[in-house]
Amino acid sequence: PVQDAKNAAQLNVPIPPPTKESRDLALAAASKTGETANVGIRNARGAMQKRLRAMEIKKTIRPDDLKKASKEMEKIVEKGVADVKKTVDAARKGMEQA
């Protein structure tokens, strides 16, 4: 850290420009985080499918409501996967430009 010449209470930390290796590491981390998010979405989908199946077996839900809940769950899953992909692609694009 370097003390600022105009403000004695401020420290400036020079950050070197990103290297190819650091960009590659950041891209790998972004991809890994995106994959972790997708795994979380799949796990949540699986848990919900188990709950719906259990309700179907116990006959605590009407077939029409079951189909409606399944379709709504699939919409939410698709939106979540699309959001993760969009976020990872945006991060990748930003890192490649830097």
C-alpha positions as a Markdown table, in Angstrom:
| # | Residue | x | y | z |
|---|---|---|---|---|
| 1 | Pro | 0.0 | 0.0 | 0.0 |
| 2 | Val | 1.1 | 3.5 | -0.8 |
| 3 | Gln | -0.1 | 6.5 | 1.2 |
| 4 | Asp | -2.0 | 9.1 | -0.9 |
| 5 | Ala | -0.1 | 12.4 | -1.3 |
| 6 | Lys | -3.2 | 14.5 | -1.0 |
| 7 | Asn | -5.0 | 12.6 | 1.8 |
| 8 | Ala | -2.8 | 11.1 | 4.6 |
| 9 | Ala | -5.7 | 8.9 | 5.9 |
| 10 | Gln | -6.0 | 7.2 | 2.5 |
| 11 | Leu | -4.0 | 4.2 | 1.3 |
| 12 | Asn | -3.7 | 3.3 | -2.4 |
| 13 | Val | -3.2 | -0.3 | -3.3 |
| 14 | Pro | -1.8 | -0.7 | -6.8 |
| 15 | Ile | -3.3 | -3.7 | -8.5 |
| 16 | Pro | -1.4 | -5.1 | -11.5 |
| 17 | Pro | -3.3 | -5.7 | -14.7 |
| 18 | Pro | -4.8 | -9.2 | -15.1 |
| 19 | Thr | -2.5 | -11.8 | -16.8 |
| 20 | Lys | -3.7 | -14.6 | -19.0 |
| 21 | Glu | -3.2 | -17.0 | -16.2 |
| 22 | Ser | -5.3 | -15.0 | -13.7 |
| 23 | Arg | -8.0 | -14.6 | -16.4 |
| 24 | Asp | -8.0 | -18.3 | -17.0 |
| 25 | Leu | -8.3 | -19.0 | -13.3 |
| 26 | Ala | -11.2 | -16.5 | -13.0 |
| 27 | Leu | -12.9 | -18.2 | -16.0 |
| 28 | Ala | -12.5 | -21.6 | -14.4 |
| 29 | Ala | -13.9 | -20.3 | -11.1 |
| 30 | Ala | -16.9 | -18.8 | -12.8 |
| 31 | Ser | -17.6 | -22.0 | -14.7 |
| 32 | Lys | -17.2 | -24.1 | -11.5 |
| 33 | Thr | -19.6 | -21.7 | -9.6 |
| 34 | Gly | -22.1 | -21.9 | -12.5 |
| 35 | Glu | -21.9 | -25.7 | -12.4 |
| 36 | Thr | -22.4 | -25.7 | -8.6 |
| 37 | Ala | -25.5 | -23.5 | -9.1 |
| 38 | Asn | -26.9 | -25.9 | -11.7 |
| 39 | Val | -26.3 | -28.9 | -9.4 |
| 40 | Gly | -28.2 | -27.0 | -6.6 |
| 41 | Ile | -31.1 | -26.4 | -9.0 |
| 42 | Arg | -31.1 | -30.1 | -10.0 |
| 43 | Asn | -31.1 | -31.2 | -6.4 |
| 44 | Ala | -34.0 | -28.9 | -5.5 |
| 45 | Arg | -35.9 | -30.2 | -8.6 |
| 46 | Gly | -35.3 | -33.8 | -7.5 |
| 47 | Ala | -36.4 | -33.0 | -3.9 |
| 48 | Met | -39.6 | -31.4 | -5.2 |
| 49 | Gln | -40.3 | -34.3 | -7.5 |
| 50 | Lys | -39.9 | -36.7 | -4.6 |
| 51 | Arg | -42.4 | -34.6 | -2.5 |
| 52 | Leu | -44.9 | -34.5 | -5.4 |
| 53 | Arg | -44.5 | -38.3 | -5.9 |
| 54 | Ala | -45.1 | -38.9 | -2.2 |
| 55 | Met | -48.3 | -36.8 | -2.3 |
| 56 | Glu | -49.4 | -38.7 | -5.4 |
| 57 | Ile | -48.9 | -42.1 | -3.7 |
| 58 | Lys | -50.7 | -41.0 | -0.5 |
| 59 | Lys | -53.4 | -39.5 | -2.7 |
| 60 | Thr | -53.2 | -36.2 | -0.8 |
| 61 | Ile | -53.2 | -34.2 | -4.1 |
| 62 | Arg | -55.5 | -34.3 | -7.1 |
| 63 | Pro | -54.0 | -35.4 | -10.4 |
| 64 | Asp | -54.8 | -32.1 | -12.0 |
| 65 | Asp | -53.0 | -30.2 | -9.2 |
| 66 | Leu | -50.1 | -32.6 | -9.5 |
| 67 | Lys | -49.7 | -31.9 | -13.2 |
| 68 | Lys | -50.0 | -28.1 | -12.6 |
| 69 | Ala | -47.4 | -28.2 | -9.9 |
| 70 | Ser | -45.1 | -30.3 | -12.0 |
| 71 | Lys | -45.4 | -27.9 | -15.0 |
| 72 | Glu | -44.8 | -24.8 | -12.7 |
| 73 | Met | -41.8 | -26.5 | -11.2 |
| 74 | Glu | -40.3 | -27.2 | -14.6 |
| 75 | Lys | -40.8 | -23.5 | -15.6 |
| 76 | Ile | -39.0 | -22.4 | -12.5 |
| 77 | Val | -36.2 | -24.8 | -13.1 |
| 78 | Glu | -35.8 | -23.7 | -16.7 |
| 79 | Lys | -35.8 | -20.1 | -15.7 |
| 80 | Gly | -33.2 | -20.8 | -13.0 |
| 81 | Val | -30.9 | -22.7 | -15.4 |
| 82 | Ala | -31.3 | -19.9 | -18.0 |
| 83 | Asp | -30.4 | -17.3 | -15.4 |
| 84 | Val | -27.3 | -19.2 | -14.3 |
| 85 | Lys | -26.2 | -19.6 | -17.9 |
| 86 | Lys | -26.8 | -15.9 | -18.6 |
| 87 | Thr | -24.8 | -14.9 | -15.6 |
| 88 | Val | -21.9 | -17.2 | -16.3 |
| 89 | Asp | -21.8 | -16.1 | -19.9 |
| 90 | Ala | -21.8 | -12.4 | -18.9 |
| 91 | Ala | -19.0 | -13.0 | -16.4 |
| 92 | Arg | -17.0 | -14.9 | -19.0 |
| 93 | Lys | -17.5 | -12.2 | -21.6 |
| 94 | Gly | -16.4 | -9.5 | -19.1 |
| 95 | Met | -13.3 | -11.5 | -18.1 |
| 96 | Glu | -12.3 | -12.1 | -21.7 |
| 97 | Gln | -12.5 | -8.4 | -22.5 |
| 98 | Ala | -10.4 | -7.4 | -19.5 |
